[in-house]
Amino acid sequence: MVYRTSNAVIGNLSRQASSEVEDRASYKGVAIKAGLLGFVTVLSAVASIVLLQRVPEYMNVILIGALIGAFVFGLIAALAPSTIPVTGTIYCLLIGLVMGATSYVVDILYSGVVPLALLSTTMVVATISIMYGLGLIKVSQRAQSIAITVLVSVMLIGLVVGLLSFFVPGLYNLFFGDSLLSIGISVLMVFLASFFVLCDIAQIDSIVKQGLDKKLEWRAAYGLVIGIIWLYMEFLRLFAKIASRSRR
C-alpha cells in the first residue's frame, strides 16, 4: 500500500500557483500537518502492537481489514486531493495498523530488526533533508522519470514472478525470499524510496517558494509522510531478509 511515486500525490502542485492567492503555504504549516499525520501513524502502530500482544489471534483481521481500508481511502485521497485532511488522516491511521502488525511479527522472528529499521529511516530522512537544505543534492525531471520507470518495472516483474510462482515455487524465494537477488532488489527499493522522499522535500520547497495556496500544505505533508512510511517498510523488509539469511 505504500508503494507510490511522489508525483501521484503532489507532483503537479507547481501548476497551481496564482498571484491571487491570499493565504500561502509555509514550511511551518507543512511541518505541522506532516507531524499530525506522522503522530496518527505512530499512535496507530503502537496501538496495533499492544492489541496483538494481548490478542494475537486478531492478526489476520487487523492486517486484512486495515489493508482494504487503506487501499480505499488512499485511492479516494489520490483521486480527490481536497479530501486529504480526512481521507489522508484515515489512511495513515489504517496503514499505521499494518506497520504495527508487521513490525510486531518481524520483531518476534528477528529481534533487533525493527529498531534498526527505525534508526535507518530517521537517519536517511535527516541526511536527505540536511543535504537538500544545503544545496548539495537536487532533483531533476530526468532523474524522476528514470526512478519512476525503474519502480514500475520492478513492480511489474514482481507481479509476474508472483503469478509464475504458483507453477514454479522456487521463483518466489528467488524474488521475495532471502536470496541474494531478493536482497539486492530490496536495496534498490530502499534507494528508490529514499529518492522519492527527496522528491517530496523538493516539492514542499517548491510550493512554499512559489507562494502556492495554503490548502496544498495537506497534500504536500501527506505525500512526505507516505514516502517516509514506504522507506521504513523497505528497510524493515531488507533487514528481515538479511537476518533470515544470516541464520542459515
Residue frames relative to the residue before (quaternion, step in Angstrom):
aa qw qx qy qz dx dy dz
M 1.0000 0.0000 0.0000 0.0000 0.00 0.00 0.00
V 0.7101 0.4624 -0.2846 0.4483 3.56 1.06 -0.48
Y 0.4721 0.6479 -0.4645 0.3762 3.58 1.24 0.13
R 0.3415 0.7177 -0.5624 0.2280 3.52 -0.77 1.00
T 0.4168 -0.6519 0.5503 0.3139 3.54 -1.25 0.18
S 0.6118 -0.5517 0.4110 0.3903 3.55 -1.16 0.52
N 0.6262 0.5801 -0.3375 0.3968 3.57 0.99 -0.82
A 0.6093 0.5811 -0.3575 0.4041 3.58 1.08 -0.64
V 0.7463 0.3813 -0.2105 0.5033 3.57 1.14 -0.56
I 0.8395 0.0321 0.0215 0.5420 3.58 0.77 -0.97
G 0.3142 0.8206 -0.4427 0.1788 3.55 1.23 0.33
N 0.7794 0.3396 -0.1870 0.4922 3.63 1.02 -0.63
L 0.2685 0.8026 -0.5004 0.1823 3.57 1.18 0.43
S 0.6364 0.5682 -0.3399 0.3957 3.57 0.97 -0.83
R 0.6296 0.5514 -0.3410 0.4281 3.58 1.17 -0.44
Q 0.6662 0.5274 -0.2915 0.4393 3.55 1.26 -0.32
A 0.3594 0.7433 -0.4957 0.2696 3.59 1.20 0.30
S 0.0412 0.7970 -0.6009 0.0447 3.55 -1.06 0.70
S 0.4642 -0.6880 0.4871 0.2718 3.52 -0.96 0.87
E 0.6391 0.5447 -0.3181 0.4401 3.58 1.28 -0.30
V 0.4528 0.6941 -0.4520 0.3301 3.58 1.26 -0.08
E 0.2643 -0.7850 0.5447 0.1312 3.57 -0.80 1.02
D 0.7720 0.2442 -0.1263 0.5731 3.56 0.91 -0.95
R 0.1077 -0.8545 0.5078 0.0177 3.57 -0.19 1.28
A 0.6054 -0.5734 0.4219 0.3560 3.54 -1.25 0.58
S 0.0937 -0.7837 0.6125 0.0429 3.56 -1.19 0.64
Y 0.6284 -0.5271 0.4058 0.4032 3.55 -1.24 0.42
K 0.6397 0.5371 -0.3251 0.4434 3.56 0.98 -0.84
G 0.6562 0.5225 -0.3120 0.4462 3.57 0.94 -0.89
V 0.6565 0.4920 -0.3064 0.4828 3.58 0.97 -0.87
A 0.6506 0.5334 -0.3155 0.4390 3.58 0.94 -0.90
I 0.6521 0.5131 -0.3156 0.4603 3.59 0.96 -0.86
K 0.6917 0.4752 -0.2795 0.4664 3.57 0.89 -0.92
A 0.6379 0.5045 -0.3253 0.4824 3.57 1.04 -0.75
G 0.6305 0.5349 -0.3233 0.4603 3.56 1.05 -0.77
L 0.6441 0.5213 -0.3157 0.4622 3.56 1.02 -0.82
L 0.6756 0.4818 -0.2881 0.4780 3.59 0.90 -0.94
G 0.6446 0.5172 -0.3152 0.4665 3.56 1.04 -0.78
F 0.6355 0.5295 -0.3211 0.4611 3.57 1.03 -0.82
V 0.6405 0.5195 -0.3188 0.4672 3.58 0.96 -0.87
T 0.6552 0.5227 -0.3057 0.4517 3.57 0.97 -0.89
V 0.6907 0.4772 -0.2763 0.4679 3.57 0.83 -1.01
L 0.6471 0.5205 -0.3181 0.4573 3.58 0.93 -0.89
S 0.6536 0.5093 -0.3012 0.4719 3.56 1.00 -0.85
A 0.6436 0.5252 -0.3173 0.4575 3.58 1.00 -0.84
V 0.6564 0.5017 -0.3041 0.4743 3.58 0.95 -0.88
A 0.6415 0.5215 -0.3200 0.4627 3.59 0.97 -0.86
S 0.6325 0.5364 -0.3208 0.4576 3.57 1.04 -0.81
I 0.6621 0.5060 -0.3015 0.4634 3.58 0.96 -0.89
V 0.6509 0.5126 -0.3100 0.4662 3.57 0.94 -0.90
L 0.6546 0.5180 -0.3063 0.4576 3.58 0.96 -0.90
L 0.6964 0.4746 -0.2780 0.4610 3.58 0.90 -0.91
Q 0.5940 0.5538 -0.3670 0.4535 3.58 1.14 -0.50
R 0.7162 0.4325 -0.2401 0.4923 3.56 1.12 -0.68
V 0.8009 0.0678 -0.0127 0.5948 3.57 0.99 -0.83
P 0.1135 -0.8516 0.5093 0.0495 3.61 0.43 1.20
E 0.5649 0.6165 -0.3876 0.3880 3.59 1.18 -0.40
Y 0.6242 0.5468 -0.3372 0.4447 3.59 1.25 -0.25
M 0.3247 0.7944 -0.4701 0.2060 3.57 1.30 0.04
N 0.7164 0.4542 -0.2642 0.4589 3.58 0.70 -1.08
V 0.6265 0.5436 -0.3351 0.4468 3.57 1.01 -0.79
I 0.6674 0.5017 -0.2942 0.4652 3.56 0.92 -0.94
L 0.6885 0.4967 -0.2878 0.4432 3.57 0.82 -0.99
I 0.7049 0.4636 -0.2720 0.4629 3.56 0.76 -1.03
G 0.6780 0.4971 -0.2896 0.4576 3.58 0.87 -0.97
A 0.6835 0.4858 -0.2849 0.4643 3.57 0.92 -0.93
L 0.6494 0.5223 -0.3201 0.4506 3.59 0.99 -0.79
I 0.6523 0.4995 -0.3124 0.4768 3.57 0.96 -0.86
G 0.6754 0.4978 -0.2913 0.4595 3.56 0.88 -0.95
A 0.6489 0.5159 -0.3150 0.4620 3.58 0.98 -0.86
F 0.6312 0.5307 -0.3338 0.4567 3.58 1.00 -0.78
V 0.6697 0.5103 -0.2957 0.4513 3.58 0.90 -0.96
F 0.7356 0.4148 -0.2447 0.4764 3.58 0.73 -1.03
G 0.6019 0.5445 -0.3578 0.4617 3.59 1.13 -0.56
L 0.6445 0.5157 -0.3088 0.4726 3.56 1.07 -0.80
I 0.6438 0.5128 -0.3204 0.4689 3.58 0.97 -0.85
A 0.6507 0.5218 -0.3141 0.4535 3.58 0.97 -0.88
A 0.6681 0.5019 -0.2988 0.4610 3.57 1.02 -0.82
L 0.7201 0.4437 -0.2456 0.4736 3.58 1.00 -0.85
A 0.7850 0.1639 -0.0778 0.5923 3.56 1.15 -0.64
P 0.1864 -0.8468 0.4892 0.0941 3.62 0.38 1.24
S 0.5885 0.5918 -0.3751 0.4034 3.58 1.12 -0.54
T 0.6603 0.5081 -0.3024 0.4631 3.60 1.23 -0.39
I 0.3904 0.7744 -0.4453 0.2226 3.60 1.25 -0.13
P 0.5876 0.5676 -0.4060 0.4096 3.67 0.92 -0.61
V 0.7309 0.3638 -0.2170 0.5351 3.60 1.12 -0.65
T 0.7383 0.4216 -0.2457 0.4657 3.58 0.62 -1.15
G 0.6340 0.5330 -0.3291 0.4534 3.58 1.05 -0.72
T 0.6464 0.5125 -0.3130 0.4707 3.55 1.03 -0.81
I 0.6541 0.4991 -0.3085 0.4774 3.58 0.97 -0.85
Y 0.6156 0.5433 -0.3429 0.4564 3.57 1.03 -0.81
C 0.6737 0.4940 -0.2950 0.4637 3.59 0.86 -0.95
L 0.6108 0.5477 -0.3379 0.4612 3.57 1.08 -0.73
L 0.7142 0.4561 -0.2496 0.4686 3.57 0.89 -0.99
I 0.6759 0.4704 -0.3073 0.4770 3.58 0.91 -0.84
G 0.5627 0.5819 -0.3792 0.4483 3.57 1.22 -0.43
L 0.6144 0.5375 -0.3349 0.4707 3.57 1.09 -0.74
V 0.6514 0.5068 -0.3049 0.4752 3.56 1.00 -0.87
M 0.6426 0.5245 -0.3147 0.4614 3.58 0.95 -0.89
G 0.6737 0.5067 -0.2948 0.4500 3.54 0.90 -0.94
A 0.6731 0.4968 -0.2922 0.4633 3.57 0.90 -0.96
T 0.6564 0.5086 -0.3031 0.4676 3.56 0.98 -0.90
S 0.6638 0.5039 -0.2994 0.4645 3.56 0.93 -0.91
Y 0.6142 0.5629 -0.3315 0.4427 3.56 1.06 -0.80
V 0.6850 0.4777 -0.2755 0.4761 3.57 0.90 -0.97
V 0.6642 0.5105 -0.3041 0.4536 3.56 0.90 -0.95
D 0.6504 0.5225 -0.3190 0.4496 3.59 0.99 -0.81
I 0.6269 0.5236 -0.3325 0.4715 3.58 1.10 -0.68
L 0.7161 0.4579 -0.2452 0.4664 3.56 0.94 -0.95
Y 0.8090 0.0737 0.0137 0.5831 3.56 0.95 -0.95
S 0.2260 -0.8150 0.5223 0.1092 3.55 0.09 1.29
G 0.7764 0.3370 -0.2649 0.4621 3.55 -0.96 0.92
V 0.5488 0.6364 -0.3913 0.3749 3.58 1.23 -0.33
V 0.6493 0.5403 -0.3227 0.4270 3.60 0.92 -0.88
P 0.6745 0.4657 -0.3197 0.4753 3.67 0.77 -0.86
L 0.6355 0.5325 -0.3281 0.4527 3.58 1.04 -0.77
A 0.6487 0.5088 -0.3100 0.4734 3.59 1.02 -0.83
L 0.6455 0.5172 -0.3137 0.4664 3.59 0.99 -0.83
L 0.6702 0.4977 -0.2936 0.4658 3.57 0.91 -0.95
S 0.6580 0.5162 -0.3080 0.4536 3.57 0.95 -0.90
T 0.6458 0.5222 -0.3138 0.4602 3.57 0.97 -0.87
T 0.6610 0.5132 -0.2981 0.4592 3.55 0.91 -0.95
M 0.6794 0.4966 -0.2905 0.4554 3.57 0.90 -0.94
V 0.6592 0.5087 -0.3141 0.4561 3.59 0.95 -0.85
V 0.6664 0.4956 -0.3049 0.4662 3.59 0.88 -0.94
A 0.6571 0.5066 -0.3082 0.4654 3.58 0.95 -0.87
T 0.6623 0.5091 -0.3037 0.4582 3.59 0.94 -0.90
I 0.6509 0.5118 -0.3124 0.4657 3.57 0.94 -0.90
S 0.6597 0.5215 -0.3063 0.4461 3.58 0.91 -0.94
I 0.6776 0.4914 -0.2894 0.4644 3.57 0.91 -0.95
M 0.6802 0.4934 -0.2936 0.4558 3.57 0.87 -0.95
Y 0.6458 0.4951 -0.3251 0.4818 3.59 1.03 -0.74
G 0.6517 0.5311 -0.3127 0.4421 3.56 0.95 -0.87
L 0.6999 0.4446 -0.2557 0.4971 3.58 1.11 -0.71
G 0.5000 -0.6827 0.4073 0.3436 3.55 1.29 -0.04
L 0.4214 0.7290 -0.4461 0.3032 3.59 1.25 0.36
I 0.7755 0.1620 -0.1051 0.6011 3.59 1.21 -0.46
K 0.0960 -0.7807 0.6163 0.0376 3.54 -1.14 0.71
V 0.3591 -0.7111 0.5620 0.2226 3.55 -1.31 0.26
S 0.1389 -0.7919 0.5912 0.0638 3.56 -0.72 1.06
Q 0.6161 -0.5547 0.4063 0.3843 3.55 -1.20 0.50
R 0.6276 0.5448 -0.3321 0.4461 3.58 1.03 -0.77
A 0.6549 0.5115 -0.3097 0.4621 3.57 0.95 -0.89
Q 0.6391 0.5207 -0.3231 0.4648 3.58 1.02 -0.78
S 0.6511 0.5228 -0.3127 0.4527 3.56 0.94 -0.88
I 0.6530 0.5076 -0.3081 0.4701 3.57 0.97 -0.88
A 0.6619 0.5153 -0.3055 0.4506 3.57 0.92 -0.95
I 0.6526 0.5073 -0.3132 0.4677 3.58 0.95 -0.85
T 0.6433 0.5281 -0.3174 0.4545 3.57 0.98 -0.86
V 0.6603 0.5013 -0.3005 0.4716 3.57 0.95 -0.91
L 0.6530 0.5251 -0.3128 0.4472 3.57 0.94 -0.92
V 0.6719 0.4890 -0.2942 0.4720 3.58 0.85 -0.96
S 0.6380 0.5382 -0.3219 0.4468 3.58 1.00 -0.84
V 0.6651 0.4988 -0.3004 0.4675 3.58 0.90 -0.95
M 0.6619 0.5074 -0.3071 0.4584 3.59 0.97 -0.85
L 0.6585 0.4989 -0.3092 0.4709 3.59 0.98 -0.80
I 0.6372 0.5114 -0.3226 0.4779 3.57 1.00 -0.81
G 0.6392 0.5299 -0.3181 0.4577 3.57 1.01 -0.84
L 0.6413 0.5221 -0.3182 0.4636 3.57 1.02 -0.81
V 0.6628 0.5010 -0.2975 0.4703 3.57 0.94 -0.93
V 0.6580 0.5023 -0.3061 0.4701 3.58 0.93 -0.91
G 0.6279 0.5470 -0.3305 0.4443 3.58 1.02 -0.81
L 0.6719 0.4807 -0.2876 0.4844 3.57 1.01 -0.81
L 0.6824 0.4944 -0.2860 0.4561 3.58 0.94 -0.89
S 0.5904 0.6072 -0.3630 0.3884 3.58 1.15 -0.62
F 0.5430 0.5964 -0.4084 0.4274 3.59 1.23 -0.32
F 0.7362 0.3783 -0.2018 0.5236 3.56 1.15 -0.64
V 0.7654 0.1674 -0.1014 0.6131 3.59 1.18 -0.61
P 0.2657 -0.8309 0.4664 0.1465 3.62 0.25 1.28
G 0.6206 0.5846 -0.3482 0.3898 3.59 1.03 -0.73
L 0.5730 0.6118 -0.3735 0.3974 3.57 1.18 -0.53
Y 0.6045 0.5908 -0.3611 0.3939 3.57 1.03 -0.75
N 0.6963 0.4543 -0.2807 0.4795 3.58 0.81 -0.96
L 0.6075 0.5760 -0.3506 0.4199 3.57 1.07 -0.73
F 0.7754 0.3444 -0.1639 0.5033 3.56 0.95 -0.93
F 0.8106 0.2715 -0.1179 0.5052 3.60 0.94 -0.86
G 0.6173 0.5864 -0.3415 0.3980 3.59 1.19 -0.35
D 0.6857 -0.4671 0.3493 0.4353 3.56 -1.07 -0.78
S 0.2896 0.7531 -0.5330 0.2546 3.58 1.11 0.64
L 0.6493 -0.5118 0.3814 0.4135 3.58 -1.26 0.32
L 0.6178 0.5388 -0.3418 0.4595 3.58 1.07 -0.73
S 0.6641 0.5073 -0.2987 0.4608 3.57 0.93 -0.91
I 0.6453 0.5042 -0.3161 0.4790 3.57 1.00 -0.81
G 0.6324 0.5327 -0.3243 0.4595 3.57 1.03 -0.79
I 0.6390 0.5163 -0.3162 0.4745 3.57 1.03 -0.81
S 0.6464 0.5158 -0.3179 0.4637 3.58 1.01 -0.79
V 0.6125 0.5302 -0.3426 0.4757 3.58 1.05 -0.73
L 0.6379 0.5239 -0.3134 0.4695 3.57 0.99 -0.87
M 0.6705 0.5037 -0.2981 0.4559 3.59 0.94 -0.88
V 0.6032 0.5421 -0.3506 0.4684 3.57 1.12 -0.65
F 0.6561 0.4982 -0.3085 0.4756 3.58 0.96 -0.87
L 0.6534 0.5084 -0.3196 0.4608 3.59 0.96 -0.82
A 0.6517 0.5080 -0.3151 0.4669 3.58 0.93 -0.89
S 0.6400 0.5234 -0.3169 0.4647 3.58 1.00 -0.82
F 0.6510 0.5212 -0.3129 0.4545 3.55 0.98 -0.87
F 0.6918 0.4714 -0.2936 0.4614 3.58 0.93 -0.82
V 0.5608 0.5433 -0.3918 0.4867 3.58 1.19 -0.38
L 0.6218 0.5285 -0.3238 0.4788 3.56 1.06 -0.79
C 0.6347 0.5249 -0.3235 0.4658 3.59 1.00 -0.82
D 0.6433 0.5247 -0.3200 0.4566 3.58 0.99 -0.83
I 0.6523 0.5080 -0.3088 0.4701 3.56 0.97 -0.88
A 0.6470 0.5154 -0.3133 0.4665 3.57 1.00 -0.83
Q 0.6469 0.5150 -0.3172 0.4645 3.60 1.02 -0.77
I 0.6244 0.5270 -0.3357 0.4688 3.57 1.02 -0.77
D 0.6393 0.5208 -0.3113 0.4724 3.55 0.97 -0.90
S 0.6586 0.5326 -0.3005 0.4385 3.56 1.01 -0.87
I 0.6994 0.4710 -0.2993 0.4466 3.60 0.80 -0.93
V 0.6394 0.5125 -0.3337 0.4660 3.58 1.08 -0.63
K 0.6927 0.4828 -0.2814 0.4560 3.58 0.87 -0.95
Q 0.6965 0.4513 -0.2726 0.4868 3.59 1.11 -0.65
G 0.4259 -0.7375 0.4397 0.2852 3.57 1.27 -0.05
L 0.2279 0.7986 -0.5270 0.1805 3.57 0.95 0.84
D 0.7237 -0.4629 0.3089 0.4081 3.53 -1.33 0.34
K 0.5618 -0.6374 0.4254 0.3118 3.56 -1.01 0.88
K 0.5587 0.6163 -0.3882 0.3966 3.59 1.16 -0.53
L 0.6292 0.5596 -0.3315 0.4255 3.58 1.15 -0.56
E 0.4516 0.6855 -0.4536 0.3470 3.58 1.25 -0.12
W 0.6364 0.5404 -0.3310 0.4398 3.57 1.00 -0.80
R 0.6697 0.4995 -0.3016 0.4595 3.54 0.93 -0.92
A 0.6577 0.5124 -0.3037 0.4611 3.57 0.98 -0.87
A 0.6643 0.5027 -0.2975 0.4665 3.58 0.95 -0.92
Y 0.6371 0.5351 -0.3130 0.4581 3.56 1.00 -0.87
G 0.6572 0.5140 -0.3060 0.4585 3.58 0.92 -0.91
L 0.6605 0.5110 -0.3047 0.4580 3.58 0.95 -0.86
V 0.6692 0.5020 -0.3014 0.4575 3.58 0.89 -0.92
I 0.6293 0.5217 -0.3340 0.4694 3.59 0.99 -0.80
G 0.6466 0.5306 -0.3159 0.4480 3.57 0.98 -0.85
I 0.6654 0.4967 -0.2967 0.4717 3.58 0.97 -0.85
I 0.6240 0.5279 -0.3336 0.4697 3.58 1.03 -0.78
W 0.6427 0.5253 -0.3094 0.4640 3.55 0.95 -0.93
L 0.6528 0.5205 -0.3105 0.4545 3.58 0.92 -0.93
Y 0.6498 0.5157 -0.3167 0.4599 3.60 0.94 -0.86
M 0.6708 0.5008 -0.2996 0.4576 3.57 0.90 -0.91
E 0.6418 0.5098 -0.3254 0.4716 3.59 1.05 -0.69
F 0.6338 0.5058 -0.3282 0.4845 3.59 1.01 -0.76
L 0.6341 0.5357 -0.3243 0.4536 3.57 0.96 -0.88
R 0.6668 0.4995 -0.2903 0.4708 3.57 0.94 -0.93
L 0.6591 0.5231 -0.3076 0.4444 3.56 0.92 -0.92
F 0.7143 0.4530 -0.2672 0.4616 3.59 0.77 -1.02
A 0.6026 0.5470 -0.3535 0.4612 3.59 1.14 -0.63
K 0.6452 0.5128 -0.3153 0.4704 3.59 0.99 -0.82
I 0.6583 0.5066 -0.3055 0.4653 3.57 0.94 -0.89
A 0.6545 0.5075 -0.3074 0.4685 3.58 0.97 -0.89
S 0.6434 0.5237 -0.3187 0.4585 3.58 1.01 -0.82
R 0.6789 0.4937 -0.2896 0.4598 3.56 0.93 -0.89
S 0.6481 0.5401 -0.3171 0.4332 3.58 1.05 -0.75
R 0.6349 0.5448 -0.3227 0.4427 3.58 1.22 -0.40
R 0.4901 0.6736 -0.4318 0.3459 3.58 1.22 -0.20
